[in-house]
Amino acid sequence: MKTVQISLNSIDKVKSFVNEITKYDNDFDLVSGRYV
């Protein structure tokens, strides 16, 4: 497993990122502070 830290400072950027990663047949965990 690989861990990468990114910064998405708006809801629109989060939505765009999620739309992009769902194109791949892999599992992703997004963490925000104490939320997964």
Distance bins in CASP14 RR format, pairs under 12 A and 6 or more apart:
PFRMAT RR
TARGET T0000
AUTHOR 0000-0000-0000
RMODE 2
METHOD distances of the structure
MODEL  1
1 26 0 0 0 0 0 1 0 0 0 0 0
1 27 0 0 0 0 1 0 0 0 0 0 0
1 28 0 0 0 0 0 1 0 0 0 0 0
1 29 0 0 0 0 1 0 0 0 0 0 0
2 26 0 0 0 0 0 1 0 0 0 0 0
2 27 0 0 0 0 0 1 0 0 0 0 0
2 28 0 0 0 0 0 1 0 0 0 0 0
2 29 0 0 0 0 0 1 0 0 0 0 0
3 28 0 0 0 0 0 1 0 0 0 0 0
3 29 0 0 0 0 1 0 0 0 0 0 0
3 30 0 0 0 0 0 1 0 0 0 0 0
3 31 0 0 0 0 1 0 0 0 0 0 0
4 17 0 0 0 0 0 1 0 0 0 0 0
4 21 0 0 0 0 0 1 0 0 0 0 0
4 28 0 0 0 0 1 0 0 0 0 0 0
4 29 0 0 0 0 0 1 0 0 0 0 0
4 30 0 0 0 0 0 1 0 0 0 0 0
4 31 0 0 0 0 0 1 0 0 0 0 0
5 30 0 0 0 0 0 1 0 0 0 0 0
5 31 0 0 0 0 1 0 0 0 0 0 0
5 32 0 0 0 0 0 1 0 0 0 0 0
5 33 0 0 0 0 0 1 0 0 0 0 0
6 13 0 0 0 0 1 0 0 0 0 0 0
6 14 0 0 0 0 0 1 0 0 0 0 0
6 16 0 0 0 0 0 1 0 0 0 0 0
6 17 1 0 0 1 0 0 0 0 0 0 0
6 18 0 0 0 0 0 1 0 0 0 0 0
6 20 0 0 0 0 0 1 0 0 0 0 0
6 21 0 0 0 0 0 1 0 0 0 0 0
6 28 0 0 0 0 0 1 0 0 0 0 0
6 30 0 0 0 0 1 0 0 0 0 0 0
6 31 0 0 0 0 0 1 0 0 0 0 0
6 32 0 0 0 0 0 1 0 0 0 0 0
7 13 0 0 0 0 1 0 0 0 0 0 0
7 14 0 0 0 0 0 1 0 0 0 0 0
7 17 0 0 0 0 0 1 0 0 0 0 0
7 32 0 0 0 0 0 1 0 0 0 0 0
8 14 1 0 1 0 0 0 0 0 0 0 0
8 15 0 0 0 0 1 0 0 0 0 0 0
8 16 0 0 0 0 1 0 0 0 0 0 0
8 17 1 0 1 0 0 0 0 0 0 0 0
8 18 0 0 0 0 1 0 0 0 0 0 0
8 20 0 0 0 0 0 1 0 0 0 0 0
8 21 0 0 0 0 0 1 0 0 0 0 0
8 30 0 0 0 0 1 0 0 0 0 0 0
8 31 0 0 0 0 0 1 0 0 0 0 0
8 32 0 0 0 0 1 0 0 0 0 0 0
9 17 0 0 0 0 0 1 0 0 0 0 0
9 32 0 0 0 0 0 1 0 0 0 0 0
10 16 0 0 0 0 1 0 0 0 0 0 0
10 17 0 0 0 0 0 1 0 0 0 0 0
11 17 0 0 0 0 0 1 0 0 0 0 0
11 18 0 0 0 0 0 1 0 0 0 0 0
11 32 0 0 0 0 0 1 0 0 0 0 0
12 18 0 0 0 0 0 1 0 0 0 0 0
12 19 0 0 0 0 0 1 0 0 0 0 0
13 19 0 0 0 0 0 1 0 0 0 0 0
13 20 0 0 0 0 0 1 0 0 0 0 0
14 20 0 0 0 0 0 1 0 0 0 0 0
14 21 0 0 0 0 0 1 0 0 0 0 0
14 30 0 0 0 0 1 0 0 0 0 0 0
14 32 0 0 0 0 1 0 0 0 0 0 0
14 35 0 0 0 0 0 1 0 0 0 0 0
15 21 0 0 0 0 0 1 0 0 0 0 0
15 22 0 0 0 0 0 1 0 0 0 0 0
15 30 0 0 0 0 0 1 0 0 0 0 0
16 22 0 0 0 0 0 1 0 0 0 0 0
16 23 0 0 0 0 0 1 0 0 0 0 0
17 23 0 0 0 0 0 1 0 0 0 0 0
17 28 0 0 0 0 1 0 0 0 0 0 0
17 30 0 0 0 0 1 0 0 0 0 0 0
17 32 0 0 0 0 0 1 0 0 0 0 0
18 24 0 0 0 0 0 1 0 0 0 0 0
18 28 0 0 0 0 1 0 0 0 0 0 0
18 30 1 0 0 1 0 0 0 0 0 0 0
20 28 0 0 0 0 0 1 0 0 0 0 0
21 27 0 0 0 0 1 0 0 0 0 0 0
21 28 1 0 1 0 0 0 0 0 0 0 0
21 29 0 0 0 0 0 1 0 0 0 0 0
21 30 0 0 0 0 1 0 0 0 0 0 0
22 28 0 0 0 0 1 0 0 0 0 0 0
22 30 0 0 0 0 0 1 0 0 0 0 0
28 36 0 0 0 0 0 1 0 0 0 0 0
29 35 0 0 0 0 0 1 0 0 0 0 0
29 36 1 0 1 0 0 0 0 0 0 0 0
30 36 1 0 0 1 0 0 0 0 0 0 0
END
